[in-house]
């Protein structure tokens, strides 16, 4: 990762910050991701979401 690129992006964000709607959308996506990760961490991965090995057709 290039630190100079991150600094230029931070400079642009400081000059023109994202709208409140964009910040709320990013926050919602992060919250949903953390919720899903927390549920998976507490109860584990559900068996119905596990992919089964498929047999090759002859």
N, C-alpha and C positions, 0 to 999 in steps of 0.2 A: 504494500500500500504506500502510496506516495504522499508524504506529509504536506508537500507544497500544494498538491491538488486539494487536499482537505482544507487547508488554510484559505485558498482562493474561494472555495465553496462557502466557507464560514463568512468570509468577507462579503460575498454576494448576499447571503442570508441576512447579515447585519444591515446591509444597505436597503434591502427590500425583503422584509420578513414575510413568511407565508401568512395567508389569511387565517382567520379564526376557524373557518370551516375546514381548511386543510389540516390545521393542527388537531381539530376534533376528530377528523377522519384517521389521521396517523395514530392518535391516542386510542381510538376504538379498535384499530387493527392490532396494536400492541397488546391491549387489554384482552382481546379475544384470543390471541396467541398464548398469552400467559395463562388464561383460564383453561384452554385445552391442554397445555403442558402440565398444569397443576392437577387436572383431573386424571390425566394419564399417569402422572407420578404417584398419586394417591391410590388409584384402583387398578392400574396396569392397563395394558392394551387389550381391548375386547377380542374374544375369539372370532366373532363374526366379521371382524375387519382384517383378519390374518389371511394372507393369500396362500392357497394350498398349491402344492406341486401339481402341475398338469402333466398328464402322460402324453407322449408324442403319438400321433396317429400313424398307423403303419401305411 
